[in-house]
Amino acid sequence: MARPTRVSRALSQNFLTDRATVDHLARLAVPQPGKTSLLLEVGAGKGALTAALAPRCQELRAYEIDPRLLPGLRARFARTPQVRVVHGDFLAASAPRTPFSVAGNVPFSRTADIVDWCLRAPHLTDATLLTQLEYARKRAGDYGSWTLLTVRSWPRHEWRLAGRVDRSRFSPRPRVDAGIVRIERRRSPLLDRAGYASWCRLVELGFSGVGGSLHASLRGAYPRRRVDAAFRAAGLDRQALVGEVAPAQWLWLHARLEQDAAS
């Protein structure tokens, strides 16, 4: 009998072992079986999620960086033609030039880099990622506050907290619970390219902390009367903290400040 593969702390390995959770994650990643032409899996591990995703996809590329896991993966999916096991770092992969999805139980230590890769991929349609719960909640605004990354990407990507996974459903158990975050590229962006460029400048200025408040930060680039009018349009108090401003309110701020600047 083969010895069980020891987990690698360096690779932040926590294998998802609960079948119900695996099936739920697969359904979230591919809501309509057969409709997803190409899916990339981040960190296939021992293949639990791969096996649940495979029947739902036309093509599945399962990336695994740990060479010790490759023989088992390749043997498990040798007769599953739509699955291609890829040995390598997902972050080193080139993004496909056709529409594709991403899913995976991602290494917690590499979540930020994986999300950044997804957001930069021009043909990504959606990503379903199992991350640390705190990360998922922060990015989805579940604490009642919003981060720079979420707000900056909002005109092109929608973020959603899609579930919580108890740490007991992993082996070995991580120190914290996990959360499922869904990132979906909007079919119709809320802003065109020029509008998105000005959006990024506005949001980054607002999160810069210059002046000690969002209102003060924006006054560094716009006249006070225009900032006051934009805050009224967004339903914001001038003392509002930048993290408390929801993406919909940012859209009001941007629309009013850019409209006034163009007039």
Secondary structure, DSSP 8 states (H G I E B T S, - for coil): --------TTTT--EE--HHHHHHHHHHH-SSTT-BS-EEEE--TTSHHHHHHGGGBS-EEEEE--GGGHHHHHHHTTT-TTEEEEES-GGGS---SS-EEEEEE--GGGHHHHHHHHHH-TTEEEEEEEEEHHHHHHHTTTTS---HHHHHHTTTEEEEEEEEE-GGGEES--SS-EEEEEEEE-SS-SS-HHHHHHHHHHHHHHTT-TTSSHHHHHHTTS-HHHHHHHHHHHT--TT--GGG--HHHHHHHHHHHHHHHH-
